[in-house]
Amino acid sequence: MAAALSLDQWEARAKALDYRHLAFIDGRFVPALSGKTFPRISPIDGGLLTQVAECDASDVDVAVAAARKAFEAGAWSRAAPKLRKKVLLKLAELMRRHGDELALLETLDMGKPIGDSTAVDVPSSANTIQWYAEAIDKVYDEIAPTAPNALGLVTREPIGVVAAVVPWNFPLLMTCWKLGPALATGNCVVLKPAEQSPLTALRLAELASEAGLPDGVLNVVPGFGETAGAALGLHMDVDAVTFTGSTQVGKFFLEYAGRSNMKTVSLECGGKSPHIVMADCGDLDLAATKAAWGIFYNQGEVCTAGSRLLVEEPIKDAFLDKLAKVAATIQPGNPLDPATKMGAMVDQKQMERVLDYIEKGKDDGAVVRLGGKRTRQASGGFYVEPTVFDKVSPKARIAQEEIFGPVLSTITFNGLEEAIRIGNDTIYGLAAAIWTKDIDQALKAARRLRSGLVWINGWDEDDITVPFGGFKQSGFGRDRSLHAMEKYTQLKSTWITIR
Ligand code: NAD
């Protein structure tokens, strides 16, 4: 990527952008069979970015057929791992080479700060593709410890045609969390990006083709969930669905599988993660900084957002004062300005949903301590102030339901038992954190918090080597790490009789 660009330079590049706006099927860009398109409205200023092909069930049929043909042909699915490695490494390199363009597309499409797109989303996405590329020729199959008159081979095979359905909050990164392990293990993929954020996926497919991915191995069908998404879920020739999105839609995919061909389903869904601060927290300043970024990063549109602040009663006021100081430095601005730390909500609907939750919070008796309003209205874009509620009841709607915006609900407690009880008291179980100097308390909490990720004295530590995913209605199956490959492979047992 180039050296840091200014706001003017990013805006000039945005004007000159050539959007990929057609579906990508069997190695080429094609319009939707119906000829329909849908508008991509910029969250930054409400202006039209481009019209995108609106795929439906008939386009999904064509894409799945292309993926099946490619899978059966075997140029990818039966290729030596080192060949798949070479192509995916080339893709990672191309992503880096076109990093500024991908970052710009991501920011224009979903409103996150350009500094985050360039420093986090694009490099992490390229690293993910690279990591699975490098892993694939280092994973061995097994020979079972059977009696000596037989040889039991336990091998992993690609599942076949994988449908990847992804959300809009980290469009490129979530896509790569799916594509890295799915492609590395030899599957062919039909990807449906969220209707709010299809632009990076389309450019990525083109780069993958340039990197040498055979036609039909990666297909992208932009369109709406109720049509293109449902068609993938219900398709009789899709072998697996890998989904990231809301819990409500995750449940639809379980139904779709039951109503069609029992395809395997893995779900990365919503969260309402507790950020627990004990009175004996060793570093309140650090905890307050992490708690603020834990909810305001990416405009709060993060599945693991620490949206419930559970703070022990005696330190609550001091802690909220510190948190407010940090929040004051994370105010919404133009996402194309490199100085901006918080961008726009993805669209008007999401902004209104967040503002509606702020009203619900007040109605339920919570007190707005900070923010609470729409801002930067004159820009035409969709911005909400970082918002902190105090005196939230653990059963209030803003303490139970995923808002997916910059809204923090503060709940007080006394003692670890109460913290764990409140922490576990939601339908979700994605992430949790505890801040304490007492190692026994920390480990007790880590064991008893019902969530797939627990941070002790930190927030949002992450690494591609560590699995990511939830308990309870936050889903099942894991992204990242070698464990992610389990979702995209099936075990075969082959017996050889020795006479
Ligand atoms: P969403 O569930 O509305 O949409 C996700 C995807 O599903 C989109 O591609 C959408 O078009 C599709 N879809 C929507 N309705 C559908 C239907 N009826 N049938 C088939 N497909 C359908 O989620 P979103 O609003 O795009 O994203 C926000 C959600 O994603 C939040 O709940 C967030 O927590 C979750 N998320 C989870 C993780 C994780 O790893 N656990 C990561 C990021 C986001």
Residues whose N, C-alpha, C, O or C-beta is under 5 A from the ligand:
A	BS01	NAD	V165 V166 P167 W168 K192 P193 A194 E195 G223 F224 G225 E226 G229 A230 T244 G245 S246 T247 V249 F252 E268 C269 G270 G271 C303 S474
